[in-house]
Amino acid sequence: YIAGADAAACVKSTCYNLRKADYGVSVLSDCITSYDKRKIDEMLHYYESKGCNIICLNDLLS
């Protein structure tokens, strides 16, 4: 499960490298942010294109 402070940098890199190593990755869409908040939707699409699941924190708590 991935959460982080910059969707376009550290979160992106972590997702890319974990998927490259064939790990299952779920990004908590409501637990990431970015210096440029306009890029968050673009980054969510990028994560999905690399095979990550996009979920919300409530999905884990249910």
PLY file of the C-alpha trace (Angstrom):
ply
format ascii 1.0
element vertex 62
property float x
property float y
property float z
element edge 61
property int vertex1
property int vertex2
end_header
0.00 0.00 0.00
1.44 3.33 -1.07
0.84 6.76 0.45
3.09 9.75 -0.01
3.78 13.44 -0.28
4.64 13.86 -3.95
2.63 11.91 -6.50
4.88 12.98 -9.37
8.21 12.09 -7.72
8.70 9.64 -4.83
5.29 7.95 -5.16
5.75 7.59 -8.92
9.23 6.14 -8.54
8.18 3.74 -5.79
5.23 2.45 -7.83
7.33 2.05 -10.95
10.12 0.15 -9.22
7.84 -2.11 -7.19
5.84 -3.06 -10.28
9.07 -3.61 -12.23
10.03 -6.10 -9.50
6.57 -7.72 -9.90
5.15 -6.68 -6.52
1.43 -6.09 -6.13
0.92 -2.38 -5.50
-2.14 -0.54 -4.25
-2.05 3.26 -4.23
-4.26 4.95 -1.65
-5.66 7.75 -3.80
-6.82 9.82 -0.84
-3.43 9.46 0.91
-1.23 11.07 -1.74
-0.65 14.70 -2.61
1.68 16.67 -4.81
3.33 20.07 -5.04
1.25 20.47 -8.20
-2.16 19.09 -7.24
-3.33 19.36 -10.86
-1.10 16.37 -11.68
-2.69 13.94 -9.23
-5.29 12.60 -11.70
-2.59 12.20 -14.35
-0.42 10.31 -11.88
-3.29 8.01 -10.87
-3.70 7.07 -14.54
0.05 6.50 -14.79
0.01 4.18 -11.76
-2.86 2.19 -13.27
-1.00 1.92 -16.57
1.88 0.28 -14.69
-0.47 -2.26 -13.09
-1.15 -0.64 -9.73
-4.55 -0.83 -8.07
-6.06 2.52 -7.10
-8.06 2.33 -3.88
-9.20 4.59 -1.03
-8.27 4.27 2.60
-11.86 3.29 3.43
-11.48 0.27 1.15
-8.93 -1.07 3.65
-11.00 -0.26 6.69
-14.21 -1.88 5.49
0 1
1 2
2 3
3 4
4 5
5 6
6 7
7 8
8 9
9 10
10 11
11 12
12 13
13 14
14 15
15 16
16 17
17 18
18 19
19 20
20 21
21 22
22 23
23 24
24 25
25 26
26 27
27 28
28 29
29 30
30 31
31 32
32 33
33 34
34 35
35 36
36 37
37 38
38 39
39 40
40 41
41 42
42 43
43 44
44 45
45 46
46 47
47 48
48 49
49 50
50 51
51 52
52 53
53 54
54 55
55 56
56 57
57 58
58 59
59 60
60 61
